[in-house]
Amino acid sequence: MLRKVLFGALTLLLALCLVGCGAKKDAAGDAKKDDAAPKAEEAAKAPEGSPDKAVLAYAQLYAYGVIEDENMAAAGMTEKDIEKVQDQVLSPIVTAFAQYPLSDESVAEMTGQYVAKLHSAMDIKATVKKDDKENPVVELSATTINQEGAAKVAETNEDLVALGAAYGELEAQGLTEAQLKESPDFQKFALESINKFIDEFPLNPESKLEVPCVAVEGSDGKMHWAPKDPEAVAKFVTGQK
């Protein structure tokens, strides 16, 4: 349900390039054809897209589970590729607030706002630092969430305390979880409280990571650039040491 509501509009728009070759039927033409064959084969194996956009795709995926279309294409990812990681990336925020009676629509709205705020606050950028045909290096920069600080904020945040108190009082009055999920007033209050909490997430200073790249075959069957160590990119954008 969550994926359908929040990410149903994500589609992969990849251009299919058809390459045709021809040669004159004479001695010179045959020579050109023979000479062109290795070059054509080399070109066919050359990764499509730029390494910086490909690395940016991985960084965006691991940070908040949503990738801009041009970066998806550069990395050769499909929507199914994204979905495999998306749930893992977004499930912590959903699980964190599962203690409150949020409707499916509220969960989707909350998660969408969370993603939007991360996209803006993190300001992930990627630039090619070493332009190499076999192993280019991309410099990744981002302002990541301070995980330890965020955990402390969660323990003392006034908005979450108020939300918990309101939930407890309504339960004491006899309102069920199902009724609260259908209550526009409670859903509105819950979303406002959670969003205020998310706004208080402390951030680390901007940091950078050099990402060596390798050529890999994408789900589209073509060669694309990818981080040599994807786990390092994941740890970097999630603020892990």
BALO-759419 format. One line per 5 residues: number of its first residue (from 1); their letters; for each residue z, x, y of N, C-alpha, C, O. Coordinates in steps of 0.02 Angstrom, whole numbers. Layout:
<recs>
NUM	A	Z X Y Z X Y Z X Y Z X Y ~ ...
</recs>
This chain:
<recs>
1	MLRKV	0 42 -60 0 0 0 0 43 62 -40 33 108 ~ 46 92 64 51 136 122 -14 172 136 -38 174 192 ~ -44 200 82 -105 237 92 -161 193 118 -200 213 161 ~ -165 132 91 -218 86 112 -209 66 185 -259 62 222 ~ -148 54 206 -136 33 275 -148 89 324 -178 80 377
6	LFGAL	-122 149 306 -122 205 353 -185 247 352 -208 270 404 ~ -212 259 292 -266 307 287 -331 277 258 -377 314 240 ~ -335 211 255 -394 180 227 -458 197 265 -512 195 236 ~ -451 213 329 -510 227 370 -536 298 362 -590 314 388 ~ -499 341 326 -522 410 318 -580 413 269 -574 393 211
11	TLLLA	-636 437 292 -694 446 248 -723 515 258 -717 545 311 ~ -754 540 206 -784 607 210 -858 601 224 -894 571 184 ~ -881 628 281 -951 624 300 -981 695 297 -979 732 345 ~ -1009 711 239 -1039 777 230 -1115 771 231 -1143 728 197 ~ -1148 815 268 -1221 815 270 -1247 853 209 -1223 907 193
16	LCLVG	-1297 823 175 -1327 856 117 -1390 893 140 -1437 863 166 ~ -1389 957 130 -1445 999 152 -1491 1016 94 -1469 1044 43 ~ -1554 999 101 -1603 1014 49 -1646 1072 73 -1677 1069 127 ~ -1647 1124 33 -1685 1184 52 -1746 1190 7 -1739 1192 -54 ~ -1805 1194 37 -1866 1202 -1 -1900 1268 15 -1895 1292 71
21	CGAKK	-1932 1297 -34 -1966 1362 -23 -2038 1356 -45 -2055 1319 -91 ~ -2080 1393 -13 -2151 1394 -31 -2180 1463 -19 -2152 1503 18 ~ -2238 1477 -51 -2270 1543 -41 -2345 1536 -52 -2368 1494 -90 ~ -2383 1579 -16 -2455 1579 -24 -2473 1608 -92 -2439 1653 -117 ~ -2527 1581 -122 -2547 1604 -188 -2594 1663 -183 -2653 1657 -200
26	DAAGD	-2569 1719 -159 -2607 1780 -158 -2559 1837 -170 -2499 1825 -178 ~ -2583 1898 -172 -2541 1956 -187 -2484 1963 -137 -2427 1975 -156 ~ -2502 1956 -72 -2452 1963 -20 -2400 1907 -25 -2340 1918 -16 ~ -2426 1847 -40 -2380 1790 -46 -2333 1798 -104 -2273 1783 -98 ~ -2358 1823 -161 -2315 1834 -219 -2261 1885 -203 -2204 1879 -225
31	AKKDD	-2280 1936 -166 -2232 1988 -148 -2177 1958 -104 -2118 1973 -112 ~ -2198 1916 -56 -2149 1884 -11 -2102 1838 -52 -2042 1834 -38 ~ -2131 1804 -101 -2092 1758 -142 -2040 1796 -182 -1982 1775 -186 ~ -2061 1854 -212 -2015 1895 -251 -1959 1922 -207 -1901 1925 -227 ~ -1978 1941 -145 -1929 1969 -99 -1881 1915 -73 -1822 1929 -60
36	AAPKA	-1906 1854 -67 -1866 1800 -40 -1817 1772 -90 -1766 1743 -71 ~ -1833 1779 -155 -1790 1748 -206 -1718 1771 -203 -1673 1729 -203 ~ -1705 1838 -200 -1635 1860 -196 -1601 1835 -133 -1542 1817 -133 ~ -1639 1833 -78 -1610 1811 -15 -1592 1737 -18 -1540 1716 7 ~ -1636 1698 -49 -1623 1626 -56 -1562 1614 -99 -1520 1570 -86
41	EEAAK	-1557 1654 -153 -1500 1647 -198 -1436 1667 -162 -1384 1634 -171 ~ -1439 1720 -121 -1381 1742 -84 -1360 1690 -33 -1300 1677 -23 ~ -1410 1659 -1 -1395 1607 49 -1364 1546 17 -1320 1515 45 ~ -1388 1530 -44 -1361 1472 -79 -1288 1482 -97 -1250 1433 -100 ~ -1268 1544 -110 -1199 1559 -128 -1154 1569 -68 -1093 1569 -74
46	APEGS	-1184 1578 -10 -1145 1590 51 -1103 1528 68 -1129 1472 65 ~ -1040 1537 85 -997 1479 101 -1024 1440 161 -1048 1468 210 ~ -1019 1374 156 -1039 1331 211 -980 1323 258 -922 1328 238 ~ -996 1309 321 -943 1299 369 -911 1364 392 -924 1417 364 ~ -868 1359 441 -835 1418 468 -765 1425 438 -732 1375 424
51	PDKAV	-742 1487 429 -675 1497 398 -618 1470 440 -568 1448 413 ~ -625 1470 507 -571 1445 549 -561 1370 540 -504 1347 537 ~ -615 1332 535 -609 1260 525 -583 1244 455 -546 1196 445 ~ -603 1285 406 -579 1275 338 -503 1287 334 -467 1247 303 ~ -480 1341 365 -408 1356 365 -370 1301 403 -315 1282 383
56	LAYAQ	-400 1277 457 -369 1224 495 -360 1161 453 -311 1124 460 ~ -409 1148 409 -405 1090 364 -344 1096 319 -306 1048 311 ~ -335 1154 289 -278 1165 245 -212 1159 284 -164 1128 260 ~ -210 1187 344 -150 1184 384 -132 1112 403 -74 1092 399 ~ -182 1074 424 -170 1004 442 -148 964 381 -103 921 386
61	LYAYG	-178 977 324 -161 940 263 -88 953 244 -51 905 230 ~ -67 1016 245 2 1033 225 53 1013 277 111 1001 261 ~ 32 1009 341 79 993 394 93 919 398 151 898 402 ~ 39 877 398 50 805 406 1 762 367 -1 701 379 ~ -37 791 322 -76 751 275 -138 718 302 -169 677 266
66	VIEDE	-159 734 362 -219 704 391 -264 760 418 -240 804 453 ~ -328 758 401 -374 811 421 -431 781 462 -457 728 446 ~ -449 816 515 -506 795 555 -570 804 514 -576 851 475 ~ -618 758 525 -678 756 483 -715 823 479 -735 844 425 ~ -724 856 536 -763 918 536 -728 973 497 -760 1016 467
71	NMAAA	-661 971 496 -624 1021 458 -626 1005 383 -628 1050 342 ~ -626 940 366 -634 920 297 -699 946 269 -702 973 213 ~ -752 938 308 -818 960 287 -820 1035 278 -850 1060 230 ~ -789 1072 324 -789 1145 320 -753 1170 258 -772 1221 229 ~ -701 1134 237 -662 1154 178 -691 1125 114 -669 1144 59
76	GMTEK	-740 1081 119 -770 1051 59 -723 1004 23 -729 994 -37 ~ -677 974 61 -629 928 30 -655 856 30 -695 836 73 ~ -633 818 -19 -648 747 -22 -584 708 -8 -530 737 -4 ~ -591 643 -1 -533 601 11 -484 605 -48 -423 602 -38 ~ -511 612 -108 -468 618 -167 -427 683 -165 -369 684 -184
81	DIEKV	-459 737 -141 -423 800 -134 -363 791 -88 -308 815 -101 ~ -375 756 -33 -322 746 17 -266 703 -12 -207 717 -1 ~ -285 650 -47 -235 604 -74 -187 639 -122 -129 619 -127 ~ -211 690 -158 -169 726 -205 -110 759 -170 -56 766 -198 ~ -122 781 -108 -70 817 -71 -34 770 -22 24 779 -6
86	QDQVL	-71 720 2 -47 675 54 20 644 37 66 643 79 ~ 25 617 -23 88 584 -43 146 632 -43 202 615 -22 ~ 134 694 -65 187 744 -67 210 762 3 269 773 15 ~ 162 765 49 178 784 118 215 729 154 263 742 192 ~ 194 667 144 223 611 181 283 577 147 321 541 179
91	SPIVT	290 588 82 345 554 46 414 571 72 458 527 71 ~ 428 632 96 495 646 122 515 602 181 572 578 184 ~ 468 589 227 485 548 285 495 475 263 539 441 290 ~ 456 452 214 464 384 189 530 377 151 566 329 159 ~ 544 427 109 605 426 69 667 430 113 718 398 99
96	AFAQY	662 468 167 720 477 212 743 411 242 802 402 256 ~ 696 364 251 714 301 282 711 242 234 711 184 254 ~ 709 258 168 708 205 118 774 168 115 778 113 86 ~ 826 198 144 892 165 145 893 104 191 937 62 186 ~ 843 100 235 839 43 280 787 -7 254 737 13 225
101	PLSDE	798 -72 264 751 -123 241 689 -128 285 684 -173 327 ~ 643 -81 276 581 -81 315 526 -114 275 519 -104 215 ~ 486 -155 309 428 -186 277 374 -135 266 376 -80 295 ~ 325 -151 224 269 -105 212 233 -89 277 213 -32 289 ~ 225 -139 320 192 -129 384 232 -82 428 203 -39 463
106	SVAEM	298 -89 428 340 -45 468 339 27 442 337 74 481 ~ 339 34 376 335 101 346 269 134 367 268 193 384 ~ 214 97 364 149 124 383 148 143 457 122 196 475 ~ 175 99 499 176 113 571 219 174 586 200 217 625 ~ 278 177 555 323 233 565 290 299 544 294 349 580
111	TGQYV	258 298 486 226 359 460 168 379 504 158 439 517 ~ 130 330 528 74 346 573 98 377 637 67 424 662 ~ 152 351 665 179 379 727 208 448 715 203 492 758 ~ 238 458 658 264 523 639 208 575 636 214 630 662 ~ 153 556 603 96 601 597 67 617 666 51 674 681
116	AKLHS	61 565 709 33 575 775 76 623 817 51 665 854 ~ 142 616 810 187 659 848 184 731 823 185 778 863 ~ 180 740 757 173 808 730 107 840 752 106 898 771 ~ 54 800 750 -12 826 771 -9 852 842 -37 905 858 ~ 24 814 886 28 833 956 76 891 967 60 939 1002
121	AMDIK	136 887 937 187 937 949 171 1005 918 185 1057 948 ~ 142 1005 858 129 1067 823 70 1106 853 70 1167 852 ~ 21 1069 879 -37 1100 911 -65 1158 869 -71 1214 892 ~ -83 1142 807 -109 1193 760 -178 1216 782 -223 1176 796 ~ -186 1282 786 -250 1311 805 -269 1367 756 -226 1399 726
126	ATVKK	-334 1377 749 -358 1430 705 -418 1465 737 -464 1432 762 ~ -416 1531 737 -471 1570 765 -488 1627 716 -445 1653 682 ~ -551 1644 714 -573 1699 671 -551 1765 702 -571 1781 758 ~ -511 1802 666 -488 1867 691 -530 1924 664 -542 1974 698 ~ -553 1916 601 -596 1967 570 -655 1932 539 -649 1896 490
131	DDKEN	-714 1943 568 -774 1910 544 -805 1953 489 -840 2002 503 ~ -792 1934 428 -816 1973 370 -854 1926 324 -833 1869 313 ~ -910 1950 295 -951 1907 252 -916 1889 187 -930 1836 158 ~ -871 1931 164 -838 1918 100 -766 1896 107 -743 1852 72 ~ -730 1927 153 -659 1911 162 -640 1908 236 -606 1952 261
136	PVVEL	-661 1855 270 -641 1848 340 -567 1834 346 -535 1811 299 ~ -539 1849 405 -468 1836 417 -462 1789 477 -493 1799 529 ~ -422 1737 468 -412 1687 520 -341 1691 546 -293 1697 507 ~ -333 1687 611 -266 1686 640 -246 1613 652 -280 1577 689 ~ -192 1593 622 -167 1524 626 -106 1524 672 -61 1565 664
141	SATTI	-104 1478 719 -46 1472 763 -22 1400 763 -61 1354 757 ~ 45 1392 770 73 1325 769 145 1326 795 179 1377 792 ~ 166 1269 821 235 1259 841 266 1215 787 253 1155 784 ~ 307 1244 744 332 1208 686 400 1176 698 435 1193 746 ~ 418 1129 655 483 1096 660 538 1143 634 530 1176 583
146	NQEGA	592 1145 670 651 1183 648 687 1140 596 723 1093 614 ~ 678 1155 533 703 1113 479 780 1108 480 807 1054 470 ~ 813 1163 491 887 1163 492 912 1121 550 959 1082 543 ~ 880 1129 608 899 1091 667 887 1017 658 928 976 680 ~ 831 1000 626 815 929 614 866 897 568 885 839 578
151	AKVAE	889 934 519 940 908 472 1005 894 509 1039 845 495 ~ 1024 938 556 1085 928 594 1079 868 641 1126 830 649 ~ 1020 860 671 1008 803 715 1015 738 676 1042 689 702 ~ 991 738 614 993 678 573 1065 656 560 1079 596 551 ~ 1111 704 558 1181 688 542 1218 657 602 1266 620 593
156	TNEDL	1195 672 663 1232 651 722 1192 606 769 1217 585 821 ~ 1128 591 752 1086 554 798 1114 484 813 1127 446 766 ~ 1123 468 876 1153 405 897 1109 345 878 1135 291 861 ~ 1043 354 880 998 298 864 1003 279 790 1004 220 773 ~ 1007 330 746 1013 315 675 1082 286 660 1089 242 617
161	VALGA	1133 309 695 1201 282 685 1201 208 705 1230 166 670 ~ 1168 193 761 1165 123 785 1126 80 737 1144 22 724 ~ 1072 108 709 1031 70 660 1072 55 598 1070 -1 572 ~ 1108 105 573 1149 96 514 1204 44 526 1218 3 482 ~ 1234 46 586 1287 -2 602 1259 -74 606 1290 -121 582
166	AYGEL	1200 -81 636 1169 -147 642 1151 -174 573 1161 -233 559 ~ 1126 -131 530 1108 -152 462 1170 -176 425 1169 -227 391 ~ 1225 -138 432 1287 -156 398 1314 -223 423 1337 -264 383 ~ 1311 -234 488 1336 -297 516 1295 -357 492 1323 -409 476 ~ 1229 -348 491 1186 -403 469 1196 -419 395 1195 -477 374
171	EAQGL	1207 -366 356 1222 -377 285 1288 -415 276 1293 -460 234 ~ 1337 -397 317 1402 -430 314 1397 -504 333 1436 -546 310 ~ 1347 -520 374 1336 -589 394 1299 -629 341 1289 -690 347 ~ 1278 -595 288 1245 -629 233 1170 -623 230 1139 -653 186 ~ 1140 -585 276 1067 -576 275 1047 -528 219 1079 -476 209
176	TEAQL	996 -546 182 973 -505 126 922 -453 150 896 -457 206 ~ 909 -405 106 859 -354 122 791 -386 133 754 -366 179 ~ 773 -435 93 709 -469 100 704 -504 168 651 -504 199 ~ 758 -535 189 758 -570 253 750 -521 311 715 -535 360 ~ 783 -464 306 778 -414 359 708 -384 363 684 -367 417
181	KESPD	675 -377 305 607 -352 305 559 -400 339 507 -379 365 ~ 577 -464 340 535 -514 371 557 -530 443 526 -571 477 ~ 610 -498 466 636 -510 533 600 -466 585 609 -406 584 ~ 560 -495 630 525 -455 681 574 -417 725 560 -360 745 ~ 631 -448 741 679 -415 785 709 -353 752 716 -301 784
186	FQKFA	729 -360 688 758 -302 655 707 -247 644 722 -188 654 ~ 646 -266 625 593 -216 614 578 -178 678 568 -117 678 ~ 576 -214 734 563 -183 799 620 -134 817 607 -78 839 ~ 681 -156 807 739 -113 822 740 -52 778 754 3 801 ~ 725 -61 714 725 -5 667 672 47 685 686 107 685
191	LESIN	612 24 702 558 70 720 574 107 784 562 167 789 ~ 602 73 832 620 106 896 673 159 884 670 213 912 ~ 722 143 842 777 191 827 750 252 791 768 309 808 ~ 707 242 741 680 297 703 634 341 746 635 402 740 ~ 594 309 788 549 347 831 587 390 881 567 446 897
196	KFIDE	642 363 907 683 402 953 713 463 918 718 517 946 ~ 732 452 855 759 508 815 705 561 804 719 621 812 ~ 645 540 786 590 587 774 574 627 837 556 686 834 ~ 581 594 895 567 628 959 616 685 971 601 730 1010 ~ 673 683 939 724 735 950 719 793 902 760 839 904
201	FPLNP	669 792 858 660 849 812 655 914 852 611 919 895 ~ 697 963 838 692 1027 873 633 1067 846 616 1063 787 ~ 602 1105 889 543 1144 870 556 1219 875 596 1241 917 ~ 524 1257 832 526 1329 837 477 1353 890 431 1317 907 ~ 487 1413 916 437 1441 962 370 1449 925 369 1455 864
206	ESKLE	315 1448 961 250 1456 929 248 1522 890 270 1574 914 ~ 222 1518 830 215 1578 789 144 1582 762 106 1534 765 ~ 128 1640 734 60 1652 710 61 1680 639 109 1712 618 ~ 7 1668 604 -1 1693 535 -72 1715 524 -119 1678 540 ~ -81 1775 498 -148 1798 480 -164 1774 409 -126 1784 362
211	VPCVA	-221 1740 403 -240 1709 340 -304 1739 312 -358 1723 336 ~ -299 1783 262 -360 1809 229 -394 1752 192 -361 1709 163 ~ -460 1751 193 -497 1697 161 -541 1721 104 -562 1779 102 ~ -554 1677 58 -600 1690 2 -647 1631 -5 -632 1576 19 ~ -703 1642 -37 -751 1589 -49 -733 1552 -114 -722 1584 -166
216	VEGSD	-731 1486 -111 -716 1446 -170 -765 1388 -173 -796 1369 -123 ~ -772 1360 -232 -816 1302 -240 -778 1239 -222 -725 1225 -250 ~ -805 1200 -175 -773 1139 -154 -788 1082 -202 -827 1090 -249 ~ -757 1025 -190 -768 967 -232 -840 941 -226 -863 902 -268 ~ -874 962 -173 -943 941 -164 -992 986 -202 -1053 976 -198
221	GKMHW	-965 1035 -239 -1008 1080 -278 -1035 1138 -239 -1073 1179 -266 ~ -1018 1143 -175 -1043 1197 -133 -986 1247 -119 -927 1233 -130 ~ -1007 1306 -96 -958 1358 -81 -930 1348 -11 -966 1334 36 ~ -864 1356 -6 -830 1349 59 -775 1402 64 -752 1429 14 ~ -754 1415 126 -699 1461 137 -633 1426 123 -626 1365 134
226	APKDP	-584 1465 100 -517 1439 87 -466 1495 96 -484 1553 88 ~ -404 1479 111 -352 1531 115 -344 1565 47 -342 1532 -4 ~ -338 1631 48 -326 1667 -14 -259 1646 -44 -251 1644 -105 ~ -211 1631 -1 -144 1610 -22 -127 1544 12 -94 1545 64 ~ -148 1487 -16 -135 1422 15 -60 1408 24 -39 1376 72
231	EAVAK	-19 1433 -23 53 1422 -19 83 1452 44 129 1425 74 ~ 55 1510 65 80 1542 125 66 1499 186 106 1495 233 ~ 8 1466 186 -10 1421 241 37 1361 241 60 1339 294 ~ 52 1334 182 96 1277 176 167 1294 202 196 1254 239 ~ 192 1352 184 259 1372 206 260 1383 282 309 1367 315
236	FVTGQ	205 1410 307 202 1425 379 205 1360 420 245 1355 467 ~ 163 1311 403 160 1250 445 220 1205 435 234 1162 477 ~ 257 1213 380 316 1172 369 380 1207 392 435 1182 381 ~ 371 1266 423 429 1300 452 475 1333 402 533 1346 416 ~ 448 1347 341 489 1380 291 485 1455 299 433 1482 318
241	K	539 1488 284 542 1561 292 518 1595 228 516 1656 224
</recs>
